[in-house]
Amino acid sequence: MGLTAVEKILVNATADSTSESDDSIAIVNVDIAYSHDVTTSLIINGLSELGISKLYDPSRIFIFFDHVAPAPTIKAAELHQQIFDFAHRYGVNIYRIGDGISHQLVIDDLLVKPGYVVIGADSHTCTCGAVGAFAMGLGSTDVAITYATGKTWVNIPDVINVVIDGSLELPLSAKDVILNVIKELGTRYAVGKVLEYTGSYIKHSSISSRMTITNMSVELGAMTGIIPADPITENYYNMNLPLKRLQPDRDADYFDTITIDISNLSPLVALPSGFSNIRLVSEVEGTYIDQIFIGSCTNGRLNDLRVVARILKGRKVHSSVRLLIAPASRKVYLQALSEGLIDIFLQAGAVILPPGCGPCLGRHMGVLGPNECALSTSNRNFVGRMGSPTAQIYLASPATAAASAITGEITDPRRYFQ
């Protein structure tokens, strides 16, 4: 049998297997590793406890200030100081406050390449699978070991081929697609496995849309997700790629192959809390909303903001709603400014946040109060994710978020595209 794209990457990266009798676990070389302002302090502590005083290759290590930045508390500021001191002492690459979200920047700045093994101290490192990399989020102790050795261990995963066929028209987007995939597969079937996305929809989708798909792979319980490199990837990197080495063989041996047709897809929304109840937006229209957040590593990219601007142009945010918008990176922010999108948002009554994670994790810039209800374009809505444990969080696409901001309640965005 042939190999999947994941198997090809891991075979190429394998430094050693753990034993002659167990070929299910391999030690692999890591191409780049990264962490952010919340997890790096834990890595620093781990290195100290292990007595490690030298990093394997600081040029391949990146630290991002994106989660709780600018610092909203004295404690956060102290952690920032600790991280800056560490990075300067070891010569590690730093991305500054306001540069954007780590998972966006490693792709924006081409730090990740197709075929790379990428390790990050954040579960949504899987976003990098959009460009054909094998990317895993690990705990801070594991990432500390990678910082020190340039290697990590991998339990060789089973691979599920998720074939997504069909095409979309606005206002439908990749967020609706991945919510549909979660609705179809559930959150347990893919536990410990890798989702390899193919099909006619994937073949014609942009890198931005692919990032939304792979970003939420872990919400299905998967180890990670990957979209094998193809001509779209080549165009993004403006280079010829060894596609035969990066794409699955025709006779690749998958754990399972699941085909999902999105031709008749309608806007979807994940109800609080978790992903066990994903419904049509039309089924929950009229649900009152206090706050709407558009952004995050899932949906803070330029194509997302363009759709939002198309809906908000010439309209006003409902008087009962707080609309918060955070571009995923400084590059996205500048382009949105250039295209006049930010002006449209401000005229509509939105609050523009600095590039970063913003209120996604409930630490600053839009913490939810008791019993408040939010609609977010981010990737998680478990209890307490964005603030009070009694707050309710709905997850939907940027189009649904923008439409709901106008009406003050969950609204099907198709009414603005007729």
C-alpha positions in Angstrom: 0.0 0.0 0.0 1.0 3.6 -0.6 1.6 6.3 1.9 -0.5 9.2 3.1 0.8 12.7 3.1 1.3 12.6 6.8 3.3 9.3 6.6 5.6 10.7 3.9 6.4 13.8 6.1 7.1 11.7 9.2 9.2 9.1 7.4 11.3 11.9 5.9 11.7 13.5 9.4 12.3 10.4 11.5 15.5 10.6 13.4 15.1 7.4 15.3 12.4 4.9 16.4 12.1 4.3 20.1 12.8 0.5 19.9 13.2 -2.2 17.4 10.0 -3.9 18.7 7.8 -0.8 18.6 7.4 1.0 15.3 4.3 3.0 16.4 6.4 5.7 18.1 9.1 7.7 16.3 11.5 10.4 17.2 11.3 13.1 14.5 13.4 16.2 13.7 11.4 19.4 14.1 11.8 22.2 11.5 10.4 25.1 13.6 8.9 25.4 17.1 7.0 28.2 18.7 5.2 29.4 21.7 3.3 32.5 23.0 3.1 34.8 26.0 0.9 32.4 28.0 2.8 29.1 27.4 6.4 30.4 27.1 6.8 31.1 30.8 5.9 27.4 31.5 8.5 26.4 28.9 11.1 28.5 30.7 10.3 26.9 34.0 10.5 23.5 32.4 13.9 24.1 31.0 15.1 25.4 34.4 13.7 22.3 36.2 15.4 20.0 33.7 18.7 21.8 34.1 18.8 22.8 30.4 20.8 25.9 29.6 21.3 25.6 25.8 18.7 25.6 23.0 19.2 23.5 19.9 18.9 26.3 17.3 17.4 29.6 18.4 16.9 30.6 14.7 14.2 28.0 14.5 12.4 29.0 17.6 9.8 31.8 17.7 7.9 33.5 20.5 4.7 35.5 19.9 3.0 38.1 22.2 -0.6 37.5 21.1 -2.8 36.0 23.8 -2.8 38.4 26.7 -1.0 41.4 25.1 -0.8 44.3 25.8 -0.6 43.2 29.4 -3.8 43.9 31.3 -2.4 43.1 34.8 0.8 43.5 36.7 1.2 39.7 36.7 0.9 39.5 32.9 3.5 42.3 32.6 5.9 40.4 34.8 5.5 37.3 32.7 6.2 39.4 29.6 9.4 40.7 31.1 10.5 37.2 31.9 9.8 36.0 28.4 11.7 39.0 26.8 14.7 38.4 29.0 14.7 34.7 28.0 14.4 35.5 24.3 17.2 38.1 24.4 19.5 35.9 26.5 19.2 32.9 24.1 18.8 34.8 20.8 15.3 33.5 20.1 13.1 35.2 17.5 10.4 37.5 19.0 7.2 38.8 17.4 6.1 42.0 19.2 2.8 42.9 20.7 0.5 43.9 17.9 2.2 41.9 15.2 -0.6 39.4 15.4 -1.6 35.8 16.2 1.2 33.2 16.1 -0.7 30.7 13.8 -1.4 33.5 11.3 2.1 34.9 11.4 4.0 31.7 10.8 2.1 31.4 7.5 2.0 35.1 6.7 5.8 35.3 7.0 6.4 31.9 5.3 8.1 30.5 8.4 6.3 27.2 7.9 6.9 25.4 4.6 5.1 22.4 3.1 6.5 19.2 4.4 7.7 20.7 7.6 7.3 19.2 11.1 6.0 22.0 13.3 5.6 22.0 17.0 3.8 24.7 19.0 2.8 25.2 22.6 -0.8 25.8 21.6 -3.4 23.3 20.5 -4.3 25.4 17.3 -0.8 24.9 15.9 -2.7 22.5 13.6 -3.6 25.6 11.6 -0.2 25.1 9.8 -1.6 22.0 8.2 -3.2 24.3 5.7 0.1 24.6 3.8 0.9 20.9 3.9 2.9 20.8 7.1 2.6 18.2 9.9 1.8 20.5 12.8 1.1 19.5 16.4 0.3 21.5 19.5 2.0 20.0 22.6 2.2 20.7 26.3 4.8 23.1 27.5 7.1 20.4 28.9 7.2 18.6 25.6 7.9 21.9 23.8 10.7 22.7 26.2 12.3 19.4 25.2 11.9 20.4 21.5 13.5 23.8 22.3 16.5 22.0 23.8 16.9 19.1 21.3 15.2 20.0 18.0 13.3 16.8 18.2 10.0 15.4 19.5 8.3 12.0 19.8 5.3 11.1 17.7 2.8 8.3 18.2 2.4 7.4 14.5 -1.2 8.2 13.8 -4.0 6.6 11.8 -5.1 9.0 9.1 -8.7 9.7 8.1 -9.3 11.0 4.6 -12.1 13.6 4.7 -13.2 14.2 1.2 -15.1 17.5 1.0 -16.9 17.9 -2.4 -19.0 20.7 -3.7 -18.7 24.5 -3.9 -20.0 27.5 -2.0 -21.5 30.9 -2.7 -21.4 33.8 -0.3 -22.2 34.2 2.5 -21.3 30.6 3.1 -17.6 30.1 4.0 -15.0 27.6 5.3 -16.4 28.1 8.9 -19.7 26.6 7.8 -17.8 23.8 6.1 -15.8 22.8 9.2 -18.8 23.1 11.5 -20.6 20.8 9.1 -17.6 18.3 9.3 -17.8 18.4 13.1 -21.6 17.9 13.0 -21.1 14.9 10.7 -18.2 13.2 12.5 -18.7 14.3 16.1 -15.9 15.0 18.6 -14.7 11.5 19.4 -14.3 9.5 16.2 -11.1 11.2 15.2 -9.4 11.2 18.7 -5.7 10.5 18.3 -5.9 10.5 14.5 -5.0 12.9 11.7 -7.6 14.4 9.3 -6.3 14.6 5.8 -8.6 16.9 3.8 -9.1 16.4 0.1 -12.0 16.8 -2.4 -13.2 19.3 -5.0 -14.0 22.0 -2.4 -10.5 21.7 -1.0 -8.9 21.7 -4.4 -10.2 25.1 -5.2 -10.1 26.7 -1.8 -7.7 29.5 -0.8 -5.0 29.2 1.8 -7.1 31.4 4.1 -10.1 29.1 3.9 -7.8 26.1 4.4 -6.5 27.6 7.5 -10.0 27.8 8.9 -10.5 24.1 8.1 -7.3 22.8 9.7 -7.5 25.2 12.6 -10.6 23.5 14.0 -9.4 19.9 13.4 -8.6 19.5 17.1 -12.2 20.3 17.9 -13.0 16.9 16.4 -10.5 15.4 18.8 -7.9 14.9 16.1 -4.2 15.1 16.7 -4.0 17.5 13.8 -5.3 18.2 10.3 -3.5 18.6 7.0 -4.3 19.6 3.5 -1.6 18.2 1.2 0.4 20.7 -0.8 -0.9 21.3 -4.3 -0.8 24.0 -7.0 -2.7 26.4 -4.7 0.1 26.0 -2.2 2.8 26.5 -4.9 1.1 29.7 -5.9 1.0 31.0 -2.3 4.8 30.3 -1.9 5.6 31.4 -5.4 7.8 28.3 -5.9 7.8 24.9 -7.4 7.3 22.2 -4.8 8.1 18.4 -4.9 4.5 17.6 -4.9 5.0 13.9 -5.4 6.8 13.8 -2.1 4.1 15.9 -0.4 0.9 14.4 -1.7 -0.6 11.0 -0.7 -0.1 8.1 -3.0 -3.1 7.0 -5.1 -3.2 3.7 -3.1 -2.6 5.4 0.3 -3.8 3.2 3.2 -6.3 5.3 5.2 -7.9 4.3 8.5 -11.2 5.5 6.9 -12.4 7.6 4.0 -15.4 9.9 4.6 -17.1 11.9 1.9 -19.1 15.0 2.7 -21.0 16.9 0.1 -21.5 20.6 0.9 -23.4 21.6 -2.2 -26.6 22.3 -0.3 -25.0 23.6 2.8 -26.7 26.4 4.9 -25.1 28.7 7.5 -24.4 26.8 10.7 -23.9 27.8 14.4 -22.5 25.8 17.3 -24.7 26.3 20.4 -23.4 26.5 23.9 -21.4 24.8 25.2 -19.1 22.6 23.0 -19.9 21.1 19.6 -22.6 18.5 20.5 -25.3 20.8 19.2 -24.6 22.3 15.8 -27.7 23.8 14.2 -28.8 25.7 11.2 -28.6 29.5 11.9 -32.2 29.7 10.6 -33.3 27.4 13.5 -32.0 29.7 16.2 -32.7 33.1 14.6 -33.9 35.7 17.1 -31.6 34.6 19.9 -30.5 37.8 21.8 -26.8 38.7 21.7 -24.8 41.0 24.0 -21.4 40.8 22.3 -20.1 39.8 18.9 -16.4 39.0 18.3 -15.0 38.8 14.8 -11.4 37.6 14.7 -9.1 34.9 16.1 -6.8 32.4 14.4 -10.0 30.9 12.9 -11.5 33.9 11.2 -9.5 37.1 11.5 -8.1 37.1 8.0 -8.6 39.5 5.1 -11.2 37.5 3.3 -13.2 37.3 6.5 -13.1 41.1 7.0 -14.1 41.7 3.4 -17.3 39.7 3.9 -18.0 41.6 7.2 -17.5 44.9 5.5 -19.8 44.0 2.7 -22.6 43.4 5.2 -21.9 46.3 7.5 -21.4 49.0 4.8 -23.9 51.7 5.2 -25.5 50.0 8.2 -25.2 50.4 12.0 -24.4 48.0 14.8 -27.5 47.4 16.9 -27.6 49.7 20.0 -27.7 46.7 22.4 -24.6 44.9 20.9 -20.9 45.3 21.4 -19.1 44.5 18.1 -15.4 43.8 18.6 -13.2 43.1 15.5 -9.5 42.0 15.8 -7.5 41.5 12.6 -5.3 38.4 12.8 -2.1 40.2 12.0 -0.6 43.6 11.4 -0.4 42.7 7.7 -4.1 42.0 7.6 -4.9 45.2 9.6 -2.8 47.3 7.2 -4.5 45.8 4.1 -7.9 46.3 5.7 -7.0 49.9 6.2 -5.9 50.3 2.6 -9.1 48.8 1.3 -11.3 51.0 3.5 -12.6 48.1 5.5 -11.6 49.6 8.9 -13.5 52.9 8.0 -16.6 50.9 7.3 -16.3 49.1 10.6 -15.8 52.3 12.6 -18.7 54.0 10.8 -20.9 51.1 11.6 -20.0 51.4 15.3 -17.6 48.5 15.8 -14.6 48.6 18.2 -11.3 47.7 16.5 -8.9 45.8 18.6 -5.1 45.4 18.1 -4.0 42.3 16.1 -4.0 39.3 18.4 -6.3 36.8 20.1 -8.4 39.5 21.8 -11.4 38.3 23.8 -11.2 34.7 22.5 -9.7 33.2 25.7 -11.6 35.5 28.2 -8.6 37.3 29.7 -9.0 40.8 28.4 -10.5 43.1 25.7 -14.0 41.9 26.0 -14.5 39.6 29.0 -18.1 38.4 29.2 -20.1 39.1 32.3 -22.6 36.8 34.2 -25.4 35.5 32.0 -24.3 37.5 28.9 -24.6 35.9 25.5 -21.9 36.2 22.8 -21.6 35.1 19.2 -17.9 34.6 18.2 -16.1 33.6 15.0 -13.4 31.8 17.1 -13.0 28.1 17.7 -14.1 27.2 21.2 -17.2 27.9 23.3 -16.8 25.7 26.4 -18.1 27.0 29.8 -16.1 30.0 30.9 -14.0 30.3 27.7 -14.6 34.0 27.2 -15.3 35.1 30.8 -18.1 34.3 33.3 -19.0 30.6 33.6 -22.6 31.6 33.3 -22.1 33.3 29.9 -23.3 31.6 26.7 -21.1 31.5 23.6 -22.3 30.7 20.1 -19.8 30.0 17.3 -20.5 30.9 13.7 -19.0 32.4 10.5 -18.0 36.1 10.0 -21.0 36.6 7.8 -23.4 35.3 10.4 -21.6 37.5 13.0 -21.9 40.6 10.9 -25.6 40.1 10.1 -26.3 39.4 13.8 -24.4 42.6 14.8 -26.9 44.7 12.8 -30.1 43.1 14.2 -28.9 42.4 17.8 -29.9 38.7 17.5 -28.7 35.7 15.7 -29.5 36.3 12.1 -29.1 34.3 8.8 -26.7 36.3 6.7 -28.3 35.3 3.4 -30.8 38.1 3.7 -28.0 40.5 3.0 -26.9 38.6 -0.2 -30.1 38.4 -2.0 
